[in-house]
Structure formats: C-alpha cells, structure tokens
Amino acid sequence: MAEREYRPVAHDHDEFLARAMKRKGFAAAYAENADEYELVRELLAARAKAGLTQEEVAECMGTTKSAVSRLEAVGKHSPSVSTLKKYARAVGCEVEIRLVPASRPTTASTRRSLRDCG
C-alpha cells in the first residue's frame, strides 16, 4: 500500500461559528450540544497534532475508520471512557476527567432536592 501524506484541510472554526450563530435557531441548538462539540474539537486537534489519519487511529484502536468517524462527530453516539482512552493512546494523549463545581451555589434545600433526583 502506497504511503499518503497527511494534509488536513484548513478550517477557521471561529469564523465558521460566527457566521453560523447568525442563523435562526443555531445558537440554541449549538448550546444544547456544547459539551459534545468541545469533546470533538479536542479529539480532532489531538489527531491533527499527531499527524494521523482516521484509518491510522482506527488501526491503533483495533477498530474501523467508520467507528473513528462516528467518534469524531457530534450526534447520538456517546463514547465510553474505555473508547476515549483507546483513542487518546492512539493519538499520543491521555484522558483526563474532572468534575468541577457548578456555577450556582449549593444550599441545603438544593442538596435535598438533588438527592431526590436519583
């Protein structure tokens, strides 16, 4: 198989977002999936920095290119921590998971209602 040079397509994400935010309903839909978009940006940036194709990442993970493509897309798929760790190893990274305090203060009554949620 002939070696192909990896050449990512140039994309100014900030410019794209600025234009898209002007479309009706886009800002609300984007905000609804903000965490997923952030994760995808991290995945794509790590793969680009490693200079790897989806095929190469898939090979390292022991999966298919289409599985990597789904992982790098925002949608119904919610990857497991195990899958994220495999992806991270393939691109020379580690996964770091943190819980951060919510922006609103927690009161005794809020704690009580949160206990009742589960």
Phi and psi in radians as a Rosetta constraint file:
Dihedral C 1 N 2 CA 2 C 2 CIRCULARHARMONIC -1.272 0.35
Dihedral N 2 CA 2 C 2 N 3 CIRCULARHARMONIC 2.437 0.35
Dihedral C 2 N 3 CA 3 C 3 CIRCULARHARMONIC -1.270 0.35
Dihedral N 3 CA 3 C 3 N 4 CIRCULARHARMONIC 2.333 0.35
Dihedral C 3 N 4 CA 4 C 4 CIRCULARHARMONIC -1.989 0.35
Dihedral N 4 CA 4 C 4 N 5 CIRCULARHARMONIC 2.408 0.35
Dihedral C 4 N 5 CA 5 C 5 CIRCULARHARMONIC -1.339 0.35
Dihedral N 5 CA 5 C 5 N 6 CIRCULARHARMONIC 2.332 0.35
Dihedral C 5 N 6 CA 6 C 6 CIRCULARHARMONIC -1.362 0.35
Dihedral N 6 CA 6 C 6 N 7 CIRCULARHARMONIC 2.111 0.35
Dihedral C 6 N 7 CA 7 C 7 CIRCULARHARMONIC -2.321 0.35
Dihedral N 7 CA 7 C 7 N 8 CIRCULARHARMONIC 1.652 0.35
Dihedral C 7 N 8 CA 8 C 8 CIRCULARHARMONIC -1.145 0.35
Dihedral N 8 CA 8 C 8 N 9 CIRCULARHARMONIC 2.587 0.35
Dihedral C 8 N 9 CA 9 C 9 CIRCULARHARMONIC -1.351 0.35
Dihedral N 9 CA 9 C 9 N 10 CIRCULARHARMONIC 2.309 0.35
Dihedral C 9 N 10 CA 10 C 10 CIRCULARHARMONIC -1.151 0.35
Dihedral N 10 CA 10 C 10 N 11 CIRCULARHARMONIC 2.391 0.35
Dihedral C 10 N 11 CA 11 C 11 CIRCULARHARMONIC -2.642 0.35
Dihedral N 11 CA 11 C 11 N 12 CIRCULARHARMONIC 2.160 0.35
Dihedral C 11 N 12 CA 12 C 12 CIRCULARHARMONIC -1.672 0.35
Dihedral N 12 CA 12 C 12 N 13 CIRCULARHARMONIC 1.661 0.35
Dihedral C 12 N 13 CA 13 C 13 CIRCULARHARMONIC -1.127 0.35
Dihedral N 13 CA 13 C 13 N 14 CIRCULARHARMONIC -0.678 0.35
Dihedral C 13 N 14 CA 14 C 14 CIRCULARHARMONIC -1.088 0.35
Dihedral N 14 CA 14 C 14 N 15 CIRCULARHARMONIC -0.728 0.35
Dihedral C 14 N 15 CA 15 C 15 CIRCULARHARMONIC -1.140 0.35
Dihedral N 15 CA 15 C 15 N 16 CIRCULARHARMONIC -0.766 0.35
Dihedral C 15 N 16 CA 16 C 16 CIRCULARHARMONIC -1.014 0.35
Dihedral N 16 CA 16 C 16 N 17 CIRCULARHARMONIC -0.825 0.35
Dihedral C 16 N 17 CA 17 C 17 CIRCULARHARMONIC -1.103 0.35
Dihedral N 17 CA 17 C 17 N 18 CIRCULARHARMONIC -0.722 0.35
Dihedral C 17 N 18 CA 18 C 18 CIRCULARHARMONIC -1.038 0.35
Dihedral N 18 CA 18 C 18 N 19 CIRCULARHARMONIC -0.736 0.35
Dihedral C 18 N 19 CA 19 C 19 CIRCULARHARMONIC -1.200 0.35
Dihedral N 19 CA 19 C 19 N 20 CIRCULARHARMONIC -0.756 0.35
Dihedral C 19 N 20 CA 20 C 20 CIRCULARHARMONIC -1.162 0.35
Dihedral N 20 CA 20 C 20 N 21 CIRCULARHARMONIC -0.616 0.35
Dihedral C 20 N 21 CA 21 C 21 CIRCULARHARMONIC -1.077 0.35
Dihedral N 21 CA 21 C 21 N 22 CIRCULARHARMONIC -0.352 0.35
Dihedral C 21 N 22 CA 22 C 22 CIRCULARHARMONIC -1.352 0.35
Dihedral N 22 CA 22 C 22 N 23 CIRCULARHARMONIC -0.282 0.35
Dihedral C 22 N 23 CA 23 C 23 CIRCULARHARMONIC -1.355 0.35
Dihedral N 23 CA 23 C 23 N 24 CIRCULARHARMONIC 2.487 0.35
Dihedral C 23 N 24 CA 24 C 24 CIRCULARHARMONIC -1.037 0.35
Dihedral N 24 CA 24 C 24 N 25 CIRCULARHARMONIC 2.232 0.35
Dihedral C 24 N 25 CA 25 C 25 CIRCULARHARMONIC 1.444 0.35
Dihedral N 25 CA 25 C 25 N 26 CIRCULARHARMONIC -0.191 0.35
Dihedral C 25 N 26 CA 26 C 26 CIRCULARHARMONIC -1.170 0.35
Dihedral N 26 CA 26 C 26 N 27 CIRCULARHARMONIC -0.792 0.35
Dihedral C 26 N 27 CA 27 C 27 CIRCULARHARMONIC -1.029 0.35
Dihedral N 27 CA 27 C 27 N 28 CIRCULARHARMONIC -0.749 0.35
Dihedral C 27 N 28 CA 28 C 28 CIRCULARHARMONIC -1.169 0.35
Dihedral N 28 CA 28 C 28 N 29 CIRCULARHARMONIC -0.755 0.35
Dihedral C 28 N 29 CA 29 C 29 CIRCULARHARMONIC -1.141 0.35
Dihedral N 29 CA 29 C 29 N 30 CIRCULARHARMONIC -0.683 0.35
Dihedral C 29 N 30 CA 30 C 30 CIRCULARHARMONIC -1.151 0.35
Dihedral N 30 CA 30 C 30 N 31 CIRCULARHARMONIC -0.771 0.35
Dihedral C 30 N 31 CA 31 C 31 CIRCULARHARMONIC -1.075 0.35
Dihedral N 31 CA 31 C 31 N 32 CIRCULARHARMONIC -0.616 0.35
Dihedral C 31 N 32 CA 32 C 32 CIRCULARHARMONIC -1.080 0.35
Dihedral N 32 CA 32 C 32 N 33 CIRCULARHARMONIC -0.531 0.35
Dihedral C 32 N 33 CA 33 C 33 CIRCULARHARMONIC -2.002 0.35
Dihedral N 33 CA 33 C 33 N 34 CIRCULARHARMONIC 0.387 0.35
Dihedral C 33 N 34 CA 34 C 34 CIRCULARHARMONIC -0.984 0.35
Dihedral N 34 CA 34 C 34 N 35 CIRCULARHARMONIC -0.731 0.35
Dihedral C 34 N 35 CA 35 C 35 CIRCULARHARMONIC -1.111 0.35
Dihedral N 35 CA 35 C 35 N 36 CIRCULARHARMONIC -0.733 0.35
Dihedral C 35 N 36 CA 36 C 36 CIRCULARHARMONIC -1.127 0.35
Dihedral N 36 CA 36 C 36 N 37 CIRCULARHARMONIC -0.722 0.35
Dihedral C 36 N 37 CA 37 C 37 CIRCULARHARMONIC -1.106 0.35
Dihedral N 37 CA 37 C 37 N 38 CIRCULARHARMONIC -0.688 0.35
Dihedral C 37 N 38 CA 38 C 38 CIRCULARHARMONIC -1.109 0.35
Dihedral N 38 CA 38 C 38 N 39 CIRCULARHARMONIC -0.757 0.35
Dihedral C 38 N 39 CA 39 C 39 CIRCULARHARMONIC -1.076 0.35
Dihedral N 39 CA 39 C 39 N 40 CIRCULARHARMONIC -0.782 0.35
Dihedral C 39 N 40 CA 40 C 40 CIRCULARHARMONIC -1.084 0.35
Dihedral N 40 CA 40 C 40 N 41 CIRCULARHARMONIC -0.729 0.35
Dihedral C 40 N 41 CA 41 C 41 CIRCULARHARMONIC -1.039 0.35
Dihedral N 41 CA 41 C 41 N 42 CIRCULARHARMONIC -0.717 0.35
Dihedral C 41 N 42 CA 42 C 42 CIRCULARHARMONIC -1.094 0.35
Dihedral N 42 CA 42 C 42 N 43 CIRCULARHARMONIC -0.793 0.35
Dihedral C 42 N 43 CA 43 C 43 CIRCULARHARMONIC -1.061 0.35
Dihedral N 43 CA 43 C 43 N 44 CIRCULARHARMONIC -0.863 0.35
Dihedral C 43 N 44 CA 44 C 44 CIRCULARHARMONIC -1.114 0.35
Dihedral N 44 CA 44 C 44 N 45 CIRCULARHARMONIC -0.699 0.35
Dihedral C 44 N 45 CA 45 C 45 CIRCULARHARMONIC -1.139 0.35
Dihedral N 45 CA 45 C 45 N 46 CIRCULARHARMONIC -0.714 0.35
Dihedral C 45 N 46 CA 46 C 46 CIRCULARHARMONIC -1.149 0.35
Dihedral N 46 CA 46 C 46 N 47 CIRCULARHARMONIC -0.726 0.35
Dihedral C 46 N 47 CA 47 C 47 CIRCULARHARMONIC -1.163 0.35
Dihedral N 47 CA 47 C 47 N 48 CIRCULARHARMONIC -0.720 0.35
Dihedral C 47 N 48 CA 48 C 48 CIRCULARHARMONIC -1.109 0.35
Dihedral N 48 CA 48 C 48 N 49 CIRCULARHARMONIC -0.750 0.35
Dihedral C 48 N 49 CA 49 C 49 CIRCULARHARMONIC -1.090 0.35
Dihedral N 49 CA 49 C 49 N 50 CIRCULARHARMONIC -0.622 0.35
Dihedral C 49 N 50 CA 50 C 50 CIRCULARHARMONIC -1.343 0.35
Dihedral N 50 CA 50 C 50 N 51 CIRCULARHARMONIC -0.248 0.35
Dihedral C 50 N 51 CA 51 C 51 CIRCULARHARMONIC 1.217 0.35
Dihedral N 51 CA 51 C 51 N 52 CIRCULARHARMONIC 0.596 0.35
Dihedral C 51 N 52 CA 52 C 52 CIRCULARHARMONIC -1.925 0.35
Dihedral N 52 CA 52 C 52 N 53 CIRCULARHARMONIC 2.637 0.35
Dihedral C 52 N 53 CA 53 C 53 CIRCULARHARMONIC -1.549 0.35
Dihedral N 53 CA 53 C 53 N 54 CIRCULARHARMONIC 2.927 0.35
Dihedral C 53 N 54 CA 54 C 54 CIRCULARHARMONIC -1.072 0.35
Dihedral N 54 CA 54 C 54 N 55 CIRCULARHARMONIC -0.641 0.35
Dihedral C 54 N 55 CA 55 C 55 CIRCULARHARMONIC -1.072 0.35
Dihedral N 55 CA 55 C 55 N 56 CIRCULARHARMONIC -0.750 0.35
Dihedral C 55 N 56 CA 56 C 56 CIRCULARHARMONIC -1.170 0.35
Dihedral N 56 CA 56 C 56 N 57 CIRCULARHARMONIC -0.698 0.35
Dihedral C 56 N 57 CA 57 C 57 CIRCULARHARMONIC -1.127 0.35
Dihedral N 57 CA 57 C 57 N 58 CIRCULARHARMONIC -0.756 0.35
Dihedral C 57 N 58 CA 58 C 58 CIRCULARHARMONIC -1.035 0.35
Dihedral N 58 CA 58 C 58 N 59 CIRCULARHARMONIC -0.750 0.35
Dihedral C 58 N 59 CA 59 C 59 CIRCULARHARMONIC -1.058 0.35
Dihedral N 59 CA 59 C 59 N 60 CIRCULARHARMONIC -0.785 0.35
Dihedral C 59 N 60 CA 60 C 60 CIRCULARHARMONIC -1.120 0.35
Dihedral N 60 CA 60 C 60 N 61 CIRCULARHARMONIC -0.591 0.35
Dihedral C 60 N 61 CA 61 C 61 CIRCULARHARMONIC -1.455 0.35
Dihedral N 61 CA 61 C 61 N 62 CIRCULARHARMONIC -0.252 0.35
Dihedral C 61 N 62 CA 62 C 62 CIRCULARHARMONIC 1.320 0.35
Dihedral N 62 CA 62 C 62 N 63 CIRCULARHARMONIC 0.643 0.35
Dihedral C 62 N 63 CA 63 C 63 CIRCULARHARMONIC -2.403 0.35
Dihedral N 63 CA 63 C 63 N 64 CIRCULARHARMONIC -2.873 0.35
Dihedral C 63 N 64 CA 64 C 64 CIRCULARHARMONIC -1.850 0.35
Dihedral N 64 CA 64 C 64 N 65 CIRCULARHARMONIC 2.817 0.35
Dihedral C 64 N 65 CA 65 C 65 CIRCULARHARMONIC -1.054 0.35
Dihedral N 65 CA 65 C 65 N 66 CIRCULARHARMONIC -0.687 0.35
Dihedral C 65 N 66 CA 66 C 66 CIRCULARHARMONIC -1.123 0.35
Dihedral N 66 CA 66 C 66 N 67 CIRCULARHARMONIC -0.589 0.35
Dihedral C 66 N 67 CA 67 C 67 CIRCULARHARMONIC -1.161 0.35
Dihedral N 67 CA 67 C 67 N 68 CIRCULARHARMONIC -0.707 0.35
Dihedral C 67 N 68 CA 68 C 68 CIRCULARHARMONIC -1.159 0.35
Dihedral N 68 CA 68 C 68 N 69 CIRCULARHARMONIC -0.702 0.35
Dihedral C 68 N 69 CA 69 C 69 CIRCULARHARMONIC -1.050 0.35
Dihedral N 69 CA 69 C 69 N 70 CIRCULARHARMONIC -0.768 0.35
Dihedral C 69 N 70 CA 70 C 70 CIRCULARHARMONIC -1.113 0.35
Dihedral N 70 CA 70 C 70 N 71 CIRCULARHARMONIC -0.684 0.35
Dihedral C 70 N 71 CA 71 C 71 CIRCULARHARMONIC -1.103 0.35
Dihedral N 71 CA 71 C 71 N 72 CIRCULARHARMONIC -0.622 0.35
Dihedral C 71 N 72 CA 72 C 72 CIRCULARHARMONIC -1.548 0.35
Dihedral N 72 CA 72 C 72 N 73 CIRCULARHARMONIC 0.240 0.35
Dihedral C 72 N 73 CA 73 C 73 CIRCULARHARMONIC -2.104 0.35
Dihedral N 73 CA 73 C 73 N 74 CIRCULARHARMONIC 2.556 0.35
Dihedral C 73 N 74 CA 74 C 74 CIRCULARHARMONIC -1.485 0.35
Dihedral N 74 CA 74 C 74 N 75 CIRCULARHARMONIC 2.243 0.35
Dihedral C 74 N 75 CA 75 C 75 CIRCULARHARMONIC -3.087 0.35
Dihedral N 75 CA 75 C 75 N 76 CIRCULARHARMONIC -2.554 0.35
Dihedral C 75 N 76 CA 76 C 76 CIRCULARHARMONIC -1.392 0.35
Dihedral N 76 CA 76 C 76 N 77 CIRCULARHARMONIC -0.288 0.35
Dihedral C 76 N 77 CA 77 C 77 CIRCULARHARMONIC -1.336 0.35
Dihedral N 77 CA 77 C 77 N 78 CIRCULARHARMONIC 2.260 0.35
Dihedral C 77 N 78 CA 78 C 78 CIRCULARHARMONIC -2.126 0.35
Dihedral N 78 CA 78 C 78 N 79 CIRCULARHARMONIC 1.812 0.35
Dihedral C 78 N 79 CA 79 C 79 CIRCULARHARMONIC -1.198 0.35
Dihedral N 79 CA 79 C 79 N 80 CIRCULARHARMONIC 2.607 0.35
Dihedral C 79 N 80 CA 80 C 80 CIRCULARHARMONIC -1.354 0.35
Dihedral N 80 CA 80 C 80 N 81 CIRCULARHARMONIC 2.846 0.35
Dihedral C 80 N 81 CA 81 C 81 CIRCULARHARMONIC -1.066 0.35
Dihedral N 81 CA 81 C 81 N 82 CIRCULARHARMONIC -0.679 0.35
Dihedral C 81 N 82 CA 82 C 82 CIRCULARHARMONIC -1.037 0.35
Dihedral N 82 CA 82 C 82 N 83 CIRCULARHARMONIC -0.775 0.35
Dihedral C 82 N 83 CA 83 C 83 CIRCULARHARMONIC -1.134 0.35
Dihedral N 83 CA 83 C 83 N 84 CIRCULARHARMONIC -0.732 0.35
Dihedral C 83 N 84 CA 84 C 84 CIRCULARHARMONIC -1.094 0.35
Dihedral N 84 CA 84 C 84 N 85 CIRCULARHARMONIC -0.657 0.35
Dihedral C 84 N 85 CA 85 C 85 CIRCULARHARMONIC -1.145 0.35
Dihedral N 85 CA 85 C 85 N 86 CIRCULARHARMONIC -0.716 0.35
Dihedral C 85 N 86 CA 86 C 86 CIRCULARHARMONIC -1.087 0.35
Dihedral N 86 CA 86 C 86 N 87 CIRCULARHARMONIC -0.771 0.35
Dihedral C 86 N 87 CA 87 C 87 CIRCULARHARMONIC -1.069 0.35
Dihedral N 87 CA 87 C 87 N 88 CIRCULARHARMONIC -0.828 0.35
Dihedral C 87 N 88 CA 88 C 88 CIRCULARHARMONIC -1.018 0.35
Dihedral N 88 CA 88 C 88 N 89 CIRCULARHARMONIC -0.815 0.35
Dihedral C 88 N 89 CA 89 C 89 CIRCULARHARMONIC -1.036 0.35
Dihedral N 89 CA 89 C 89 N 90 CIRCULARHARMONIC -0.710 0.35
Dihedral C 89 N 90 CA 90 C 90 CIRCULARHARMONIC -1.098 0.35
Dihedral N 90 CA 90 C 90 N 91 CIRCULARHARMONIC -0.552 0.35
Dihedral C 90 N 91 CA 91 C 91 CIRCULARHARMONIC -1.799 0.35
Dihedral N 91 CA 91 C 91 N 92 CIRCULARHARMONIC 0.210 0.35
Dihedral C 91 N 92 CA 92 C 92 CIRCULARHARMONIC 1.351 0.35
Dihedral N 92 CA 92 C 92 N 93 CIRCULARHARMONIC 0.561 0.35
Dihedral C 92 N 93 CA 93 C 93 CIRCULARHARMONIC -2.234 0.35
Dihedral N 93 CA 93 C 93 N 94 CIRCULARHARMONIC 3.111 0.35
Dihedral C 93 N 94 CA 94 C 94 CIRCULARHARMONIC -2.206 0.35
Dihedral N 94 CA 94 C 94 N 95 CIRCULARHARMONIC 2.690 0.35
Dihedral C 94 N 95 CA 95 C 95 CIRCULARHARMONIC -1.592 0.35
Dihedral N 95 CA 95 C 95 N 96 CIRCULARHARMONIC 2.365 0.35
Dihedral C 95 N 96 CA 96 C 96 CIRCULARHARMONIC -2.181 0.35
Dihedral N 96 CA 96 C 96 N 97 CIRCULARHARMONIC 2.106 0.35
Dihedral C 96 N 97 CA 97 C 97 CIRCULARHARMONIC -2.016 0.35
Dihedral N 97 CA 97 C 97 N 98 CIRCULARHARMONIC 2.262 0.35
Dihedral C 97 N 98 CA 98 C 98 CIRCULARHARMONIC -2.347 0.35
Dihedral N 98 CA 98 C 98 N 99 CIRCULARHARMONIC 2.557 0.35
Dihedral C 98 N 99 CA 99 C 99 CIRCULARHARMONIC -1.803 0.35
Dihedral N 99 CA 99 C 99 N 100 CIRCULARHARMONIC 2.258 0.35
Dihedral C 99 N 100 CA 100 C 100 CIRCULARHARMONIC -2.037 0.35
Dihedral N 100 CA 100 C 100 N 101 CIRCULARHARMONIC 2.597 0.35
Dihedral C 100 N 101 CA 101 C 101 CIRCULARHARMONIC -1.013 0.35
Dihedral N 101 CA 101 C 101 N 102 CIRCULARHARMONIC 2.505 0.35
Dihedral C 101 N 102 CA 102 C 102 CIRCULARHARMONIC -1.146 0.35
Dihedral N 102 CA 102 C 102 N 103 CIRCULARHARMONIC 2.747 0.35
Dihedral C 102 N 103 CA 103 C 103 CIRCULARHARMONIC -1.255 0.35
Dihedral N 103 CA 103 C 103 N 104 CIRCULARHARMONIC -0.359 0.35
Dihedral C 103 N 104 CA 104 C 104 CIRCULARHARMONIC -1.725 0.35
Dihedral N 104 CA 104 C 104 N 105 CIRCULARHARMONIC 2.511 0.35
Dihedral C 104 N 105 CA 105 C 105 CIRCULARHARMONIC -1.169 0.35
Dihedral N 105 CA 105 C 105 N 106 CIRCULARHARMONIC 2.586 0.35
Dihedral C 105 N 106 CA 106 C 106 CIRCULARHARMONIC -1.705 0.35
Dihedral N 106 CA 106 C 106 N 107 CIRCULARHARMONIC 2.197 0.35
Dihedral C 106 N 107 CA 107 C 107 CIRCULARHARMONIC -1.828 0.35
Dihedral N 107 CA 107 C 107 N 108 CIRCULARHARMONIC 2.993 0.35
Dihedral C 107 N 108 CA 108 C 108 CIRCULARHARMONIC -1.042 0.35
Dihedral N 108 CA 108 C 108 N 109 CIRCULARHARMONIC -0.718 0.35
Dihedral C 108 N 109 CA 109 C 109 CIRCULARHARMONIC -1.189 0.35
Dihedral N 109 CA 109 C 109 N 110 CIRCULARHARMONIC -0.615 0.35
Dihedral C 109 N 110 CA 110 C 110 CIRCULARHARMONIC -1.157 0.35
Dihedral N 110 CA 110 C 110 N 111 CIRCULARHARMONIC -0.743 0.35
Dihedral C 110 N 111 CA 111 C 111 CIRCULARHARMONIC -1.033 0.35
Dihedral N 111 CA 111 C 111 N 112 CIRCULARHARMONIC -0.756 0.35
Dihedral C 111 N 112 CA 112 C 112 CIRCULARHARMONIC -1.073 0.35
Dihedral N 112 CA 112 C 112 N 113 CIRCULARHARMONIC -0.802 0.35
Dihedral C 112 N 113 CA 113 C 113 CIRCULARHARMONIC -1.199 0.35
Dihedral N 113 CA 113 C 113 N 114 CIRCULARHARMONIC -0.569 0.35
Dihedral C 113 N 114 CA 114 C 114 CIRCULARHARMONIC -1.191 0.35
Dihedral N 114 CA 114 C 114 N 115 CIRCULARHARMONIC -0.634 0.35
Dihedral C 114 N 115 CA 115 C 115 CIRCULARHARMONIC -1.090 0.35
Dihedral N 115 CA 115 C 115 N 116 CIRCULARHARMONIC -0.587 0.35
Dihedral C 115 N 116 CA 116 C 116 CIRCULARHARMONIC -1.362 0.35
Dihedral N 116 CA 116 C 116 N 117 CIRCULARHARMONIC -0.199 0.35
Dihedral C 116 N 117 CA 117 C 117 CIRCULARHARMONIC -1.227 0.35
Dihedral N 117 CA 117 C 117 N 118 CIRCULARHARMONIC -0.591 0.35
